[in-house]
Amino acid sequence: MTIREAQKEDFERIWPIFNEVALSGETYAYETNTTKQQAEKIWMRL
């Protein structure tokens, strides 16, 4: 397995995982209504 820093084009595959975690409401780090655009800024540090 190769571990590397995520690139901007990777976010399309990251989003479904991020969204599922946020929607579950089991984390205080992300609001359940976090949008894809907000998540990308947070996760990819744009």
Secondary structure, DSSP 8 states (H G I E B T S, - for coil): -------GGGHHHHHHHHHHHHHHT--SSS-TT--HHHHHHHHHT-
